[in-house]
Every structure is written in C-alpha cells, then in structure tokens.
Amino acid sequence: MISKFHSNSIVQKVREMKKKGISAAEISRHFNISDTTILRWCDDIPSHNPYHLYSQKLRDEAKERSVGLVGSVSFKKESAKILASILYWCEGSKYPSSNFVAFSNSDENLVVTFLNLFRLGFKPKESKLKASLQLHTTHNKEEMTSFWSKALKIPKSQFYKPTITKPTKNMKRRDYKGTCTIRYYDVYILLEIMGIFEEFSKKI
C-alpha cells in the first residue's frame, strides 16, 4: 500500500481514527484528504458501514473466483518459463542494456513469484543467484536482509551490500521493505527470456 504526499504520522492518525469507528467522510473533512484515499489506507480495518461491507463482499467473491481458476492450473517447466518471462517483460532489465538477468520490485510477493517460476522453468544454479537491496536510512539493514533472505531462500552470503538512500518527505510507503533485485549472470538465459516474451506478444 502506497500513500503519496502524506507523512507516515498522518497515515497512522487516520488509521487510529478509523479504528475508533469514525467515518471516512468525517476523517476526510478533518485532514482534507479524499474519502477514497482514507478507505485505501484503512481497507484492512473492520467496518460496520453497509457500503464498506457490501464492497468487501464483492471483493471476497472476486477472490474466490480467482482461487478456483488458478487452482486448476498445473505448473510445468514450459509454462513456468512462459510465466517467468512475462513477469520479466514487465520488471526486468533488457538486453543489450543488460547482459544478465535482473528482476527488480518492492513487492515481495511478486519477487518471490518470479523467482519460484524462474527456478522451476530455467533450473538456475542456486550458488549463482544473487540479490541486492535498495533500502532507506530508516530501515534496519540486518532485519531487511534477513527478511528478504528468508522470503527468497537465498543465503545472506549471496546478497550484495545494500544501497542506502534517504526517503523523500513527499513520498511515504507503509510496510515498505525496500526494493529487491534478483540477479543471475547468464546472458543466454536472458536472451531466451526475451525470445519467449517477444514470441508470446506475437500470439496475442
């Protein structure tokens, strides 16, 4: 969840007011922040508002349909290669600007999903998998390295020294755990990935 142009302290005050049962409309007037933004920040906080409950019901039903769809899919080497390549198409470094596989994102679920598909489809040597983190000065470097190491199942010894930057005042992220880049130094796998998503695009 990302909140732009508002400090973390404002986000926390909004969430505390919502937990007390104060309506989004009232909080909106108090902070001069839109109802939509308030509800986005507080979507995990239980509410008895009929509109909120109905919206939650629709979201739950949509997720249930998704579970049924994905549950019927079997992931084999070929399908894993295609899915990993599609994800890489969106978030990976391309040849010739890069001559190795490099996939970056701040969403740990997305990075883990790509890596799991990459492992299943391309069978990389585990010792050659590398990771680098871009963190803020507000992060605990050891905690974040341990978090990503556990999530990715990559030893901390295979992490590069993280890049540390100072967060800007007008851009805050709740639960932000840094940006992680998965690296694998094999130009031929990179070219295979690019070939897969280029051929895939021709069929759509």
C-alpha positions as CSV (number, residue, x, y, z in Angstrom):
1,M,0.0,0.0,0.0
2,I,1.5,3.4,-1.0
3,S,0.5,6.8,0.3
4,K,1.9,9.7,-1.8
5,F,2.5,13.2,-0.4
6,H,1.4,12.3,3.1
7,S,3.7,11.6,6.1
8,N,3.6,8.3,7.9
9,S,2.3,10.1,11.0
10,I,-0.8,11.3,9.1
11,V,-1.5,7.8,7.8
12,Q,-1.2,6.4,11.4
13,K,-3.5,9.1,12.8
14,V,-6.1,8.4,10.1
15,R,-5.9,4.6,10.9
16,E,-6.3,5.2,14.6
17,M,-9.4,7.4,14.0
18,K,-10.9,4.7,11.7
19,K,-10.2,2.0,14.4
20,K,-12.3,4.1,16.8
21,G,-15.3,3.9,14.4
22,I,-15.0,7.4,12.9
23,S,-16.4,7.6,9.4
24,A,-14.2,8.1,6.4
25,A,-16.2,11.2,5.5
26,E,-15.5,12.8,8.9
27,I,-11.8,11.8,8.7
28,S,-11.7,13.3,5.2
29,R,-13.0,16.6,6.4
30,H,-10.6,16.7,9.4
31,F,-7.5,16.1,7.3
32,N,-8.7,17.4,3.9
33,I,-7.9,14.1,2.3
34,S,-10.2,12.3,-0.1
35,D,-12.6,9.6,1.1
36,T,-11.0,7.2,-1.5
37,T,-7.5,7.7,0.0
38,I,-8.8,7.2,3.5
39,L,-10.5,4.0,2.6
40,R,-7.4,2.7,0.8
41,W,-5.3,3.3,3.8
42,C,-7.8,1.6,6.1
43,D,-9.0,-1.2,3.9
44,D,-7.8,-3.8,6.4
45,I,-9.7,-2.3,9.3
46,P,-13.1,-3.9,10.1
47,S,-16.1,-1.6,9.5
48,H,-19.8,-1.8,10.1
49,N,-20.6,0.6,7.3
50,P,-23.1,-1.0,4.9
51,Y,-21.4,0.3,1.8
52,H,-18.0,-0.9,3.1
53,L,-19.4,-4.3,4.0
54,Y,-21.0,-4.7,0.5
55,S,-17.8,-3.7,-1.2
56,Q,-15.9,-6.2,0.9
57,K,-18.4,-8.9,-0.1
58,L,-17.8,-8.2,-3.8
59,R,-14.0,-8.3,-3.3
60,D,-14.2,-11.6,-1.4
61,E,-16.4,-13.1,-4.2
62,A,-14.0,-11.9,-6.9
63,K,-11.1,-13.5,-5.0
64,E,-13.0,-16.8,-4.6
65,R,-13.4,-16.9,-8.4
66,S,-9.7,-16.4,-8.8
67,V,-8.9,-19.2,-6.4
68,G,-11.0,-21.6,-8.5
69,L,-9.3,-20.5,-11.7
70,V,-5.7,-20.7,-10.6
71,G,-6.3,-23.9,-8.6
72,S,-7.0,-25.8,-11.8
73,V,-3.6,-24.8,-13.4
74,S,-0.6,-27.1,-13.3
75,F,2.8,-25.5,-13.5
76,K,5.4,-27.4,-15.5
77,K,8.8,-26.4,-16.8
78,E,7.4,-24.9,-20.1
79,S,4.6,-23.0,-18.5
80,A,6.9,-21.7,-15.8
81,K,9.3,-20.4,-18.4
82,I,6.5,-18.5,-20.1
83,L,5.1,-17.0,-16.9
84,A,8.5,-16.0,-15.6
85,S,9.3,-14.4,-19.0
86,I,6.1,-12.4,-18.9
87,L,6.8,-11.1,-15.5
88,Y,10.4,-10.3,-16.6
89,W,9.0,-8.4,-19.5
90,C,7.3,-6.1,-17.1
91,E,10.0,-5.7,-14.4
92,G,13.3,-7.0,-15.8
93,S,16.3,-5.4,-17.4
94,K,16.5,-6.0,-21.1
95,Y,19.3,-6.8,-23.5
96,P,21.5,-5.1,-24.7
97,S,21.3,-2.5,-21.9
98,S,21.9,-5.5,-19.6
99,N,23.8,-8.8,-20.3
100,F,22.4,-10.7,-17.2
101,V,19.0,-11.5,-15.7
102,A,18.0,-8.7,-13.3
103,F,14.4,-8.5,-11.9
104,S,13.5,-5.7,-9.5
105,N,10.5,-4.8,-7.4
106,S,9.5,-3.7,-3.9
107,D,6.5,-6.2,-3.7
108,E,8.0,-9.3,-2.0
109,N,5.2,-11.5,-3.3
110,L,6.0,-10.5,-6.9
111,V,9.7,-11.1,-6.5
112,V,9.2,-14.4,-4.8
113,T,6.7,-15.5,-7.5
114,F,9.2,-14.6,-10.3
115,L,12.0,-16.4,-8.5
116,N,9.9,-19.5,-8.0
117,L,8.9,-19.6,-11.6
118,F,12.5,-18.9,-12.7
119,R,13.7,-21.8,-10.6
120,L,11.1,-24.2,-11.9
121,G,11.5,-23.2,-15.6
122,F,15.2,-22.4,-16.0
123,K,16.8,-24.5,-13.3
124,P,19.5,-22.0,-12.3
125,K,22.5,-22.9,-10.2
126,E,21.5,-21.8,-6.7
127,S,25.0,-20.7,-5.9
128,K,24.9,-18.2,-8.8
129,L,21.6,-16.5,-7.6
130,K,22.4,-13.0,-6.2
131,A,20.3,-10.4,-4.6
132,S,20.7,-6.7,-3.9
133,L,18.6,-4.4,-1.9
134,Q,17.8,-0.7,-2.1
135,L,16.9,0.5,1.4
136,H,16.1,3.7,3.2
137,T,18.1,5.2,6.0
138,T,15.0,4.4,8.2
139,H,15.5,0.6,7.6
140,N,17.4,-1.8,9.8
141,K,19.8,-3.3,7.2
142,E,20.2,-6.6,9.0
143,E,16.5,-7.1,9.6
144,M,15.7,-6.4,6.0
145,T,18.4,-8.6,4.7
146,S,17.2,-11.4,6.9
147,F,13.6,-10.8,5.7
148,W,14.4,-11.0,2.0
149,S,16.9,-13.9,2.5
150,K,14.2,-16.0,4.2
151,A,11.5,-15.0,1.6
152,L,13.7,-15.7,-1.4
153,K,15.5,-18.7,0.1
154,I,18.8,-17.2,-0.9
155,P,21.6,-17.2,1.7
156,K,22.6,-13.8,3.1
157,S,26.1,-14.5,1.9
158,Q,24.8,-14.2,-1.7
159,F,23.4,-10.6,-1.1
160,Y,25.4,-7.6,-2.2
161,K,26.0,-4.7,0.0
162,P,22.7,-2.7,0.0
163,T,22.2,0.7,-1.5
164,I,21.0,3.1,1.2
165,T,19.0,6.2,0.3
166,K,17.2,8.9,2.3
167,P,13.4,8.8,1.8
168,T,11.9,11.9,0.4
169,K,9.4,13.9,2.5
170,N,6.6,13.8,0.0
171,M,6.7,10.0,-0.7
172,K,6.0,7.5,2.0
173,R,5.2,3.8,1.9
174,R,3.5,1.9,4.7
175,D,5.2,-1.5,5.3
176,Y,7.8,-0.7,2.7
177,K,10.7,-3.3,2.9
178,G,12.9,-1.8,0.3
179,T,13.4,-2.8,-3.4
180,C,15.0,-6.1,-4.2
181,T,16.8,-7.1,-7.3
182,I,17.4,-10.7,-8.3
183,R,20.5,-11.2,-10.4
184,Y,21.6,-14.2,-12.4
185,Y,24.7,-13.8,-14.6
186,D,23.8,-15.8,-17.7
187,V,23.3,-13.8,-20.9
188,Y,21.9,-16.8,-22.8
189,I,19.1,-17.3,-20.3
190,L,18.4,-13.5,-20.6
191,L,18.2,-13.9,-24.3
192,E,15.9,-16.9,-24.0
193,I,13.6,-15.0,-21.7
194,M,13.5,-12.1,-24.2
195,G,12.8,-14.5,-27.0
196,I,9.9,-16.1,-25.1
197,F,8.1,-12.9,-24.3
198,E,8.7,-11.5,-27.9
199,E,7.2,-14.6,-29.4
200,F,4.4,-14.5,-26.8
201,S,3.5,-11.0,-27.8
202,K,3.1,-12.0,-31.4
203,K,0.4,-14.5,-30.5
204,I,-1.8,-12.1,-28.6
